[in-house]
Amino acid sequence: MTRPLALFVVAGCAGTDRPAGSDADSDVDTDVDTDVDSDVDTDSDTGTSTDTETDTDSGTGTGTGTDTDTDTGSDTGECEIDCGGGEICCISEWGEARCVNPEWDWENCGGCDVVCGDGSECMFGDCACAKELSDCGGECVSTSSDERHCGGCDVACEGDTPLCVRGACDDCEAGGLTTCDGACVDLGWTDLHCGACDTACGADEACVAGACALGLADCGDCGDGSLCCAAAEGDEPWCVEPRWEREHCGACGNVCWDGAECMDGVCQCFDETVRCGDECVSTDWDERHCGGCDSPCGAGAPLCRFGECSACADGGLTECGGVCVDTDWSWANCGACGAACGDDQACVAGGCVDGVAGCDPACGPRDMLCCPSAKGGDEPWCTGPRWDDQNCGGCGTLCEVDLEFCQDGVCTPWGEG
């Protein structure tokens, strides 16, 4: 028995998938499908081997697809930038279109809006745990210090050895802490055990370096190790951590000097610098404190190198008015002493290069250049032509993505810089 094939007319399906987020595109699809499928099955089976089924399909599909696009390209952002090789256009959280490299961008890893989590980084388009961290149940952790994953995933430190030290469970004392009521406690910074177990600080106090320090009473409960301190310029008092806060280091109102950081409630200089007056300086390179505090260099030898005053030429520089300058990049001494560039120019490799007007506020310092926006915006912006891959040596000079970088105003292949 042979049955005639029925003819089915399938109406077109309108795709509704759209990238999440950004384009306020009010596509109004008025496709009207008037397909009337009138299958009439007149199957009269007489009990013999003759089947007289007649399938009549009057499918008259008249799709009037009038797609009205009222795209306003609105302020939520629309990608209209032609990105370079390997880059894609994505909308930032501020609604701005920008070119990103999905191979390395942790906020757009492998595609727009794919954000890598804490402790992970984007590697070749995939989120992976950073170096020295391990993936334990989708979380990047340090198995050398995490009490839940000590030495390996799901290896928890408990009982008399609750602390993870270098990948092994140990007691509190091994980590420089003290056991108080069965817990590991830092006596220097714990309000309930300040200086000794069970020695608690008052309601408006915090434990600072093993002693209770008094704060204000206007903030309520600031929490363990925090003080209520007056804010600058008459603002409301706020809770601060005197262990790390450089404007309230060790106590409310104790401001660290320039260049200093607050470490364990004490202002300290770092990176081989020392305190001279109210700032941290390097006596190896500071012309005012060369070799020691208050030992300035003078004319003829105004350059401080390795703690000794020397001529500018010893550092590849030029002496202009008793000061060492780089005439390749000095706006006021471009190519020679006293040869200043114009207001809309910058000094690039010893020559004045033109920018554009319209940057508000004006570009400064003078090594910056006002250039048209490389991100597709209308407003020009200030950039550094010495290092900017999109304006290398001058406005609009693009270095090739992933192959070159801008060094001293010249696009340089990776590996040659």
Secondary structure as GFF3:
##gff-version 3
##sequence-region A 1 417
A	DSSP	beta_strand	25	29	.	.	.	ID=ss1
A	DSSP	beta_strand	32	33	.	.	.	ID=ss2
A	DSSP	beta_strand	40	41	.	.	.	ID=ss3
A	DSSP	beta_strand	55	56	.	.	.	ID=ss4
A	DSSP	beta_strand	63	64	.	.	.	ID=ss5
A	DSSP	beta_strand	67	71	.	.	.	ID=ss6
A	DSSP	beta_strand	88	91	.	.	.	ID=ss7
A	DSSP	beta_strand	97	100	.	.	.	ID=ss8
A	DSSP	beta_strand	120	123	.	.	.	ID=ss9
A	DSSP	beta_strand	126	129	.	.	.	ID=ss10
A	DSSP	beta_strand	134	136	.	.	.	ID=ss11
A	DSSP	beta_strand	139	141	.	.	.	ID=ss12
A	DSSP	beta_strand	163	165	.	.	.	ID=ss13
A	DSSP	beta_strand	168	170	.	.	.	ID=ss14
A	DSSP	three_ten_helix	172	175	.	.	.	ID=ss15
A	DSSP	beta_strand	178	180	.	.	.	ID=ss16
A	DSSP	beta_strand	183	185	.	.	.	ID=ss17
A	DSSP	beta_strand	205	208	.	.	.	ID=ss18
A	DSSP	beta_strand	211	214	.	.	.	ID=ss19
A	DSSP	beta_strand	227	229	.	.	.	ID=ss20
A	DSSP	three_ten_helix	232	234	.	.	.	ID=ss21
A	DSSP	beta_strand	238	240	.	.	.	ID=ss22
A	DSSP	beta_strand	261	263	.	.	.	ID=ss23
A	DSSP	beta_strand	266	268	.	.	.	ID=ss24
A	DSSP	beta_strand	274	276	.	.	.	ID=ss25
A	DSSP	beta_strand	279	281	.	.	.	ID=ss26
A	DSSP	beta_strand	303	305	.	.	.	ID=ss27
A	DSSP	beta_strand	308	310	.	.	.	ID=ss28
A	DSSP	three_ten_helix	312	315	.	.	.	ID=ss29
A	DSSP	beta_strand	318	320	.	.	.	ID=ss30
A	DSSP	beta_strand	323	325	.	.	.	ID=ss31
A	DSSP	beta_strand	345	348	.	.	.	ID=ss32
A	DSSP	beta_strand	351	354	.	.	.	ID=ss33
A	DSSP	beta_strand	369	371	.	.	.	ID=ss34
A	DSSP	beta_strand	381	383	.	.	.	ID=ss35
A	DSSP	beta_strand	404	407	.	.	.	ID=ss36
A	DSSP	beta_strand	410	413	.	.	.	ID=ss37
###
